[in-house]
Amino acid sequence: MILALGYAKCHSTRAIPALTWEKTMKSKPRLAARAMLIDPESRLLLLKGRDSTLPDSQHWWFTVGGGINKKETPEDALRREVLEETGLLVSPFHKTPFSRTFSFTFEGRLHLQHESYFFAQVHSFTPVSLSFTPIEKRSLIGHRWWSLEELKQTQEAIHPRQLWAWLEYLLKSHSVH
């Protein structure tokens, strides 16, 4: 299994008190499942986000997905999240060897999260939001299909940073046709 550990670039310029940092780092990470949705042109769908509490914050791009609720499998969480965030019902999802545990600040709070990555082959489509949560309504500001070359060359913030290498691995390993 390939495990990518690291700390995400903080999107907040606010200082996080040391006690908050220490408490968060000792806590159990929030579990999340992320979907690498790949179309027939081998492009990856990413969402564009921002921290709505910081008017001058930069945006970043990330995969569809989110937290795993109690009694949900990662695949169940992905089906729910993908449907909520894109309007597409996807099945099946395939496990990748990729995961990461990282910390980040968002809306003034420090978070510790462990993400497992899955992929699904989908048709090209324009995402629609069926049931954004209030926080998603404030923070999600767009979407885009990215080619491998675009991911390799962009200067924009992509999370995780090694996402291009993960896509390349899936495309070369024939996991994706």
Contacts in CASP RR format, 6 or more apart in sequence:
PFRMAT RR
TARGET T0000
AUTHOR 0000-0000-0000
METHOD contacts of the structure
MODEL  1
MILALGYAKCHSTRAIPALTWEKTMKSKPRLAARAMLIDPESRLLLLKGR
DSTLPDSQHWWFTVGGGINKKETPEDALRREVLEETGLLVSPFHKTPFSR
TFSFTFEGRLHLQHESYFFAQVHSFTPVSLSFTPIEKRSLIGHRWWSLEE
LKQTQEAIHPRQLWAWLEYLLKSHSVH
1 97 0 8 1.000
1 99 0 8 1.000
2 97 0 8 1.000
2 98 0 8 1.000
3 99 0 8 1.000
3 100 0 8 1.000
4 98 0 8 1.000
4 99 0 8 1.000
4 100 0 8 1.000
4 160 0 8 1.000
4 162 0 8 1.000
5 100 0 8 1.000
5 101 0 8 1.000
5 102 0 8 1.000
6 100 0 8 1.000
6 101 0 8 1.000
6 102 0 8 1.000
7 102 0 8 1.000
7 103 0 8 1.000
7 104 0 8 1.000
8 102 0 8 1.000
8 103 0 8 1.000
8 104 0 8 1.000
8 159 0 8 1.000
8 160 0 8 1.000
9 104 0 8 1.000
9 157 0 8 1.000
10 16 0 8 1.000
10 104 0 8 1.000
10 105 0 8 1.000
11 50 0 8 1.000
11 51 0 8 1.000
11 54 0 8 1.000
11 57 0 8 1.000
11 58 0 8 1.000
11 60 0 8 1.000
11 104 0 8 1.000
11 105 0 8 1.000
11 106 0 8 1.000
12 51 0 8 1.000
12 53 0 8 1.000
12 54 0 8 1.000
12 57 0 8 1.000
12 105 0 8 1.000
12 106 0 8 1.000
12 108 0 8 1.000
13 54 0 8 1.000
14 105 0 8 1.000
14 108 0 8 1.000
16 105 0 8 1.000
16 108 0 8 1.000
16 110 0 8 1.000
20 110 0 8 1.000
21 110 0 8 1.000
24 103 0 8 1.000
24 110 0 8 1.000
24 111 0 8 1.000
24 112 0 8 1.000
25 103 0 8 1.000
25 112 0 8 1.000
27 112 0 8 1.000
29 101 0 8 1.000
29 112 0 8 1.000
29 113 0 8 1.000
29 114 0 8 1.000
30 67 0 8 1.000
30 111 0 8 1.000
30 112 0 8 1.000
30 113 0 8 1.000
30 114 0 8 1.000
31 67 0 8 1.000
31 68 0 8 1.000
31 74 0 8 1.000
31 113 0 8 1.000
31 114 0 8 1.000
31 116 0 8 1.000
32 65 0 8 1.000
32 66 0 8 1.000
32 67 0 8 1.000
32 68 0 8 1.000
32 77 0 8 1.000
32 113 0 8 1.000
32 114 0 8 1.000
32 115 0 8 1.000
32 116 0 8 1.000
33 65 0 8 1.000
33 66 0 8 1.000
33 67 0 8 1.000
33 68 0 8 1.000
33 74 0 8 1.000
33 75 0 8 1.000
33 77 0 8 1.000
33 78 0 8 1.000
33 81 0 8 1.000
33 115 0 8 1.000
33 116 0 8 1.000
33 117 0 8 1.000
33 118 0 8 1.000
34 62 0 8 1.000
34 63 0 8 1.000
34 64 0 8 1.000
34 65 0 8 1.000
34 66 0 8 1.000
34 78 0 8 1.000
34 115 0 8 1.000
34 116 0 8 1.000
34 117 0 8 1.000
34 118 0 8 1.000
35 63 0 8 1.000
35 64 0 8 1.000
35 65 0 8 1.000
35 78 0 8 1.000
35 81 0 8 1.000
35 82 0 8 1.000
35 90 0 8 1.000
35 93 0 8 1.000
35 117 0 8 1.000
35 118 0 8 1.000
35 119 0 8 1.000
35 120 0 8 1.000
36 44 0 8 1.000
36 63 0 8 1.000
36 96 0 8 1.000
36 117 0 8 1.000
36 118 0 8 1.000
36 119 0 8 1.000
36 120 0 8 1.000
36 166 0 8 1.000
36 167 0 8 1.000
36 170 0 8 1.000
37 44 0 8 1.000
37 45 0 8 1.000
37 63 0 8 1.000
37 64 0 8 1.000
37 82 0 8 1.000
37 86 0 8 1.000
37 88 0 8 1.000
37 90 0 8 1.000
37 119 0 8 1.000
37 120 0 8 1.000
37 122 0 8 1.000
38 44 0 8 1.000
38 45 0 8 1.000
38 119 0 8 1.000
38 120 0 8 1.000
38 121 0 8 1.000
38 122 0 8 1.000
38 167 0 8 1.000
38 170 0 8 1.000
38 176 0 8 1.000
39 45 0 8 1.000
39 121 0 8 1.000
39 122 0 8 1.000
39 123 0 8 1.000
39 124 0 8 1.000
39 145 0 8 1.000
40 121 0 8 1.000
40 123 0 8 1.000
40 124 0 8 1.000
41 124 0 8 1.000
41 145 0 8 1.000
41 147 0 8 1.000
42 147 0 8 1.000
42 148 0 8 1.000
42 167 0 8 1.000
42 171 0 8 1.000
42 176 0 8 1.000
43 124 0 8 1.000
43 145 0 8 1.000
43 146 0 8 1.000
43 147 0 8 1.000
44 63 0 8 1.000
44 145 0 8 1.000
44 146 0 8 1.000
44 148 0 8 1.000
44 151 0 8 1.000
44 163 0 8 1.000
44 167 0 8 1.000
45 63 0 8 1.000
45 64 0 8 1.000
45 86 0 8 1.000
45 122 0 8 1.000
45 127 0 8 1.000
45 143 0 8 1.000
45 144 0 8 1.000
45 145 0 8 1.000
45 146 0 8 1.000
46 61 0 8 1.000
46 62 0 8 1.000
46 63 0 8 1.000
46 143 0 8 1.000
46 144 0 8 1.000
46 145 0 8 1.000
46 146 0 8 1.000
46 158 0 8 1.000
47 61 0 8 1.000
47 62 0 8 1.000
47 63 0 8 1.000
47 64 0 8 1.000
47 85 0 8 1.000
47 127 0 8 1.000
47 140 0 8 1.000
47 142 0 8 1.000
47 143 0 8 1.000
48 59 0 8 1.000
48 60 0 8 1.000
48 61 0 8 1.000
48 140 0 8 1.000
48 141 0 8 1.000
48 142 0 8 1.000
48 143 0 8 1.000
48 144 0 8 1.000
49 59 0 8 1.000
49 60 0 8 1.000
49 61 0 8 1.000
49 62 0 8 1.000
49 139 0 8 1.000
49 140 0 8 1.000
49 141 0 8 1.000
49 142 0 8 1.000
50 57 0 8 1.000
50 58 0 8 1.000
50 59 0 8 1.000
50 60 0 8 1.000
50 139 0 8 1.000
50 141 0 8 1.000
51 57 0 8 1.000
51 105 0 8 1.000
51 106 0 8 1.000
51 107 0 8 1.000
51 108 0 8 1.000
51 139 0 8 1.000
52 107 0 8 1.000
52 138 0 8 1.000
52 139 0 8 1.000
53 107 0 8 1.000
53 108 0 8 1.000
58 157 0 8 1.000
59 141 0 8 1.000
59 156 0 8 1.000
59 157 0 8 1.000
60 156 0 8 1.000
60 157 0 8 1.000
60 158 0 8 1.000
60 159 0 8 1.000
61 144 0 8 1.000
61 146 0 8 1.000
61 156 0 8 1.000
61 157 0 8 1.000
61 158 0 8 1.000
61 159 0 8 1.000
62 158 0 8 1.000
62 159 0 8 1.000
63 117 0 8 1.000
63 163 0 8 1.000
64 81 0 8 1.000
64 82 0 8 1.000
64 85 0 8 1.000
64 86 0 8 1.000
65 77 0 8 1.000
65 78 0 8 1.000
65 81 0 8 1.000
65 82 0 8 1.000
65 85 0 8 1.000
66 77 0 8 1.000
66 81 0 8 1.000
67 77 0 8 1.000
67 81 0 8 1.000
68 74 0 8 1.000
68 77 0 8 1.000
69 77 0 8 1.000
72 80 0 8 1.000
74 93 0 8 1.000
74 116 0 8 1.000
74 118 0 8 1.000
75 92 0 8 1.000
75 93 0 8 1.000
75 118 0 8 1.000
78 90 0 8 1.000
78 93 0 8 1.000
78 118 0 8 1.000
79 89 0 8 1.000
79 90 0 8 1.000
79 91 0 8 1.000
79 93 0 8 1.000
82 88 0 8 1.000
82 89 0 8 1.000
82 90 0 8 1.000
82 120 0 8 1.000
83 89 0 8 1.000
83 90 0 8 1.000
83 130 0 8 1.000
84 129 0 8 1.000
84 130 0 8 1.000
84 131 0 8 1.000
84 132 0 8 1.000
84 133 0 8 1.000
84 136 0 8 1.000
85 127 0 8 1.000
85 129 0 8 1.000
85 132 0 8 1.000
85 136 0 8 1.000
85 140 0 8 1.000
86 125 0 8 1.000
86 127 0 8 1.000
86 128 0 8 1.000
86 129 0 8 1.000
86 143 0 8 1.000
87 127 0 8 1.000
87 128 0 8 1.000
87 129 0 8 1.000
87 130 0 8 1.000
88 122 0 8 1.000
88 125 0 8 1.000
88 127 0 8 1.000
90 120 0 8 1.000
90 122 0 8 1.000
91 120 0 8 1.000
92 120 0 8 1.000
93 118 0 8 1.000
93 119 0 8 1.000
93 120 0 8 1.000
94 118 0 8 1.000
94 119 0 8 1.000
94 120 0 8 1.000
94 175 0 8 1.000
95 116 0 8 1.000
95 118 0 8 1.000
96 117 0 8 1.000
96 118 0 8 1.000
96 119 0 8 1.000
96 166 0 8 1.000
96 170 0 8 1.000
96 175 0 8 1.000
98 116 0 8 1.000
98 117 0 8 1.000
98 166 0 8 1.000
99 114 0 8 1.000
99 115 0 8 1.000
99 116 0 8 1.000
99 117 0 8 1.000
100 114 0 8 1.000
100 115 0 8 1.000
100 160 0 8 1.000
101 112 0 8 1.000
101 113 0 8 1.000
101 114 0 8 1.000
101 115 0 8 1.000
102 112 0 8 1.000
102 113 0 8 1.000
102 115 0 8 1.000
102 160 0 8 1.000
103 110 0 8 1.000
103 111 0 8 1.000
103 112 0 8 1.000
103 113 0 8 1.000
104 110 0 8 1.000
104 111 0 8 1.000
104 113 0 8 1.000
105 111 0 8 1.000
106 139 0 8 1.000
107 135 0 8 1.000
107 139 0 8 1.000
117 166 0 8 1.000
119 170 0 8 1.000
119 175 0 8 1.000
119 176 0 8 1.000
121 176 0 8 1.000
121 177 0 8 1.000
124 145 0 8 1.000
127 143 0 8 1.000
129 136 0 8 1.000
129 137 0 8 1.000
129 140 0 8 1.000
132 140 0 8 1.000
146 154 0 8 1.000
148 164 0 8 1.000
148 167 0 8 1.000
148 168 0 8 1.000
148 171 0 8 1.000
151 158 0 8 1.000
151 163 0 8 1.000
151 164 0 8 1.000
151 167 0 8 1.000
152 164 0 8 1.000
158 164 0 8 1.000
160 166 0 8 1.000
170 176 0 8 1.000
END
